[in-house]
């Protein structure tokens, strides 16, 4: 996985994932290794098919942190609450 994320890293993209099993550990290892990332949203309790909900919760998180620099090395668990 780490090799694949390096391929994408030249572009400043926030990772949005449903992988609650692996990504907390991945970003933890990045932090321990002082490896920077552009941010990570880990979606929990939302089905992959709930496109409208996914868009709403992602937009809500982006609106709460509108400055791209505020996402650097920031990881957040995102749930459907407050739709």
N, C-alpha and C positions, 0 to 999 in steps of 0.2 A: 504493500500500500504506500509506504513512504516514497518509493521510487516513482510511482505514478503521480503523487502530489507534487513532486519536484518538477515534473514536466510542465505542470500548469502554473507553477509559482511565478514566472515572469510577469504575469498579469495580476493586478491587485484584485483578486476575487474573494468574496466571502464564501466559505463552504457552508452549504445548507444540506443537512443529511438526516436520515431517519436512523442511522446506525448508532443507537444509544449503547450498544454493547461494546463497540470498539473505539469510537471517537473520543470519549473522555480520556481513555488511556493514551491515544495517539497525541492529542493536544497536550496532555501532561508530559509526555516524553519530549515533545517539541520544546516545552517550557524548560524542562530540566536540562536539555541540551542547548539552551539559549537560541533556539531556532525560531525566528519570527514567523508569524502568519497574519493574514489579513482579516481574521475573524472567523468564527464558526458558530452556526446556529444548529443545535441538535433538536429536531422535532420529536416530541413525545406525545403519545395518546392521540395521534392523528393518523388516519388511514391514508395510504398512498393515493387512493382514488378521490380524496376530498380536496379537489383542486381549488375551489373557492376558499375553503378554510385555510389551506396552505398559503395562498396569496395574501389573505387578510393578516395572518399572524406574521408572515415575513414583512409585509408592508408596515405593520405596527412596530416591529422591532427596528426597522430602518428609520421610521419617523422618530422613534425615541432616541436614536443615536444618529442624527443626520450628518455629522462630520465623519468622513471616511477614516480620519486618523483615530477617532474614538473606537474603531473596530479593531485596530492593530492589537494582536495578542489577546483579544477578548473572546470568550466562549460563553454561550448562554443556552440553557435548556428552554425550549419554547413549547408551550402547550396551548390548547384552544381557549383557555379561560379569557374572558373579557372580549369575546368576539363582538 
